[in-house]
Amino acid sequence: MTIKIDADTTSGLQLESDTSGIIDIQSNGTTKMTIGTTIDIQGNELVLDADADSSISCAVDDKILFKSAGADRFRIDPASASGVTRMFSPDEGLFLYSESASGTSHSFLKCHTDADDIDGTNSTARLVIFGNGNVQNSNNSYGAFSDERLKENIEDSSSQWNDIKSVKVKKFSFKEESLDSANKIGVIAQDLESSGMNGLVETIDDVKSVKYSVLYMKAVKALQEAMNRIETLEAKVTALENN
């Protein structure tokens, strides 16, 4: 193979191969990079910045590691026996960010039925996460592990009547929406804390969130209690009517 280096002012620096179309870049007799229809980096690491602390590497076969500022940021492992590619992000996990404005018209994560349909135009969306936090799926099914074999300390719940009775349901809008009137209904985390239901409130990065799924189960228990009271009253009314 012959390589021509052309560094004139019109073309800049060029590398030209022979008719094979492949260029090998070597150091001390060892190939470090091969350029053809693909680019093959033999040294296992592609350095992306001047101080060499941001890179993409593949030191272990089929495992790709992304680094920035000298720290591991993201890793892709090969498919497991089940055919699922595993992706790992250290420390606080994987963050997804969309530069589009928030709202239900802007989505930043979609799951489709056809893996070959990259742009999602020819397959059905199964899961969509929108920029404003809304989540939609195709069958409206949201579940949690509930197998008895996974649980212990199982016992009937105590009364939830007073807790549900103290819940303050509010109308509101979020400040970032800059609306003139409320467009949502729900609860306020601080109100729940004031009512003694601290277990329903979680604080992450100084922002409070509510475990609505737990609140719903408390409401189911309170509804059962209300049904029992109604049935007891109905039985008493029937007895009075029959006397």
N, C-alpha and C positions, 0 to 999 in steps of 0.2 A: 504494500500500500504506500502511496506517496501522498504527502500532505504539503500543500502550498500555503504559506503565510503571506497574505497581502495586506500591507499596512499603509497603502497610499492614502492621501487626504480625501479622496472621493469615496472610497469604499470602506474606509476604516480597517479594522483588523478582521481578517477572514481566515477560516480554516476550510480547505477544500480536499475532499477525498478523491480516490480514483473511482472507477465505474461501479464499485461495490456499494458506494453510498454510505459506508460506515467509517467513522472516525474513532480511533482509540487515543485517549490522552493518558500518557504514562509518566511515572515518576520513579527514578532508579530502576527502570526496567520492568516495573509493575503497572499494569493497567489500572487506573483510578476511575476513569469514566469512558463509557462507550456511547457514541451518538450515532443513531441510525434512524429507523422509524420510531424507536423509543430511545430514552436516555437511561442508561444503566450506570448507576453510581456504585462502583465496586467497593468503595471504602465504607459503605453502610450508613453514611451520615451526610446529609445535605445541610450545610451551614448557611443561615439566612441573613446574618448581620455581621458587622465589622468586628465586634468583640466576641464572636463565636459562642454566644450563650443562648442563641435561638436556632433550633434545627429540627429537621425531620430525619429520623434514623430507623434502621431495620437491622439492628445488630443480632437479633434472634430471628430465625427463619419465620417469615409470615407474620411477625409481630411489628407493628408500626408505632413508633413513639414520637410524640410532638413535645418540644420543649420551648420555653421562652423564659428569659431572665435566669437561665441556668436551672430551672425547676421543671419537673415533669408536669405537663398539663393535660395530656390526653393520650390514651393508648387503645389501639385496635388489635384484638387478638383474633386468630383464625377461627373459623367456624368449628363449633363443638360437634359432638356426635349427633346432636339433634339438628344440626344445620344452622344454628343461630350464631351470628357473628357477635362477639362480646366487645363492648366499648367501655372503657374505664376512665374516670376522671378523678384525680386524687382530692383529698381534703374535703371541700364542701360540695362536690358533685358536679354535674353537668349543667351549665347555664345556657339557655337559648334566648337570643335577643333579636328582635325585629326592629329595623329602623323605620318601618312604616308607622303611621299614626295608629293609636289604639282604637279599637272598635270592632264590631262584628264583621265588618267588610274586609278586615285585614287579618289573615291567618299566618302563623309562622311555623306550624307543624301540622302535617297531614299524613294520614296512613291510608293507603289504597289497597285494593284487592289484587292488583296486577303489578308485580315487581318490575316488569319491563316497561310499564307506562310511567315514564319519568315525570312528565308534566301533569299527570293525573287527568288528562282530557278524555281518556277512553275507558276509565274504570270508576267504580263507585267508592267514594270516600267513606271509610269506616270510622275514622276518628279525626276530629279537627280541634285544634287549640287556637283560640283567637287572641289578638293582641290585648284585648281588655280583660283576659282571664277566663272568658266563657269557654266551656268544653261541650262539644257535641259528639255523639256517636250514632251509628246507624240503627241500633236496636234499643236505645234508651235503657241500657242495662249497666248499672254501677253496683258492684258487689264487694264483699269483704270475706276473708276466710272465716268460716263458721263451723267447721267440722268439730264435733264433740271430742274427737280423739286428740285435738290440738289444745284443748282447754282443761283447766282445773279450777278448783274452788268455786264450782258451779252451785248457785243457789237462787231462789226466787228474789226478784228485786223488791226493795222496800217501796213504800208509797212515794210517788212523784207528784202528787196532787199539789202540794204547796209550792214546789219548785216551778211547775208549769204555770200555776196561777200567778206567780210573781214575775213571769217573763213579760217584758215590755216590748211589744211589737211596734216598730217605728217605720215611717216612710222617710226616705232620704235620697240624696244623690252624692256622688263623689266629687270632691273639689276639683279634680283634674278635668272633669267634664264641663265645668263652668256653665251649669244649667240654672234657669230661673226657678225651677220647681223640682220636687222630688220625682224620681222615676224608678225607684226600687223600694222593696219592702223587706224587712229583716230585723235583726237585733243589733244592739250596740254592745261591744265586748265589755266596756266599763260598767254598763248596766248589769250585766250578768255577774260581774265581780262584786258589785254592790249588793246583789241578792244572795251572795254566798256561793254561787256556782263557779268557783275559780277553776274547777276541773274542766270546764268547757272552753276555757280561754288559754291560748298559747301565744307566747311572745317570741318572735324571731326578728332579729335585726331591729329591735325596738318598735316593731309593729305588731299589734295585737290581732289575732285571728280567732274565729269561733269554730268549734267542732260541731257543725250542724248535724252530722250524722248521729252523734250522741244525743243532741237535743231532740231529734226526731224520735229516737227510741224512748226517751223520757216522756214525750208527748203520747206515744202509743200506750205506755203504762198508765198514764193519767186518763187516757180515753177509756181503757179497760175499767179503771176505777169508777169513772163516770157512768159507764154502762151498767156496772153492778148496782150503783146507787139508783139509777133509773129503773132497773128491773125490780129492785126492792120496793120502790115507791109504787110501781105499777101493781105489784102483788098486793100491797096494802090497800090500794084503791079498789082493786077487784074484790078483796075480802069485805071492804066496807059496803060496796055496791050489792054484794050477795046477802048481806045481813038485813 
